[in-house]
């Protein structure tokens, strides 16, 4: 038989927690869960901000790389003879098509305006698989002629797009785009070492051969042809907060649009000009040259892109437009950069066209690209 003290000990050891003890434990558990939740939420927010910042860095870097690569190659074939720069090139696809023109220049900047809206950049270059050299006309070419007589048609191939450049430019005599053909049924329509035919036809490329693009007075001997291959005529612009391109299509009058990189909100560009002939850029502006002499002053293009993070922040994180640091000595015609970062100068880059722009973060990427094909041929 158990003793009374043993029964009392067993009863006391099985008593458990009191209500107060349980409530204290619950409160401590809730506080612990709250602290852990706040730590995880903060860590997740930081992780998203870092990840989205990395995305902005990638998009901005790739955008500036794509622009730099094309601008470095701009003018190849087209700037082979500097006196041709600035010539309006007339083109017409099919007899029933509408004639259009583009400027024979390596890079054409279309300014977005004084409000700081995004600019557009159009790049022209030859992409012939062989080297591109001018072909000198040894005979006159009437408006209705179907071939050019040249000193040498080196590297010319059927289907190449070419630009005819007059010996002397004027308001009545400009440049013209045509396509090389070859038909052995006649000597004048056969591509040879001294003959470059351009017979109109129903083919996709031969439709460019419209006599209406040639000047009424034709081209005199001493004019020349530029071999553009299938020709790169590419326009960079900002559309829907993305960097996109519109590419010339050799087989039609249509353009091919491509979206390159998202979250690019602004694109700004300036011509770097040597106005005193010392071979050094001394001013930047967006003024489109109107003469070959004016184009020869353009030695470089300066560009900047603004990339936005994709992360929407609940609280405003951007209070002013990002600044483009252009250095302490750069001169901009018509603009007065503000002092920043000590002795440097900065230009503000427009971002307030973006919905709720204050709730996103931004990065600026910039570079200066020499127009080497212009410099080498000068």
Buried (B, 14 or more C-beta within 10 A) or exposed (E): EEEEEEEEEEEEEEEEEEEEEEEEEEEEEEEEEEEEEEEEEEEEEEEBBEEBBEBBBEBBBBBBEBBBEBBBBBBBBBBBBBBBBBBEBBBBBBEEBEEEBBBBBBBBBBBBEEEBBBBBBBBBBBBBEEEBBBBBBEEBBEBEBBBBBBEEBEBBBEBBBBBBBBBEBEEEBBBBBBBBBBBEEEEBBBBBEEBBBBBBEEBBBBBBBBBEBBBEEBBBEEBBBBBBBBBBBBBBBBBEBBBBBBBBBBEEBEBEEEEBBBBBBBBBBBBBBBEEEEEEBBBBBBBBBEEBEBBBBBBBBBBBBBBBBBBEBEEEBBEEBBBBBBEEEBEBEEBEBEEBEEEBBBBBBBBEBBEEBBBBBBBBBBBBBBBBBBBEBE
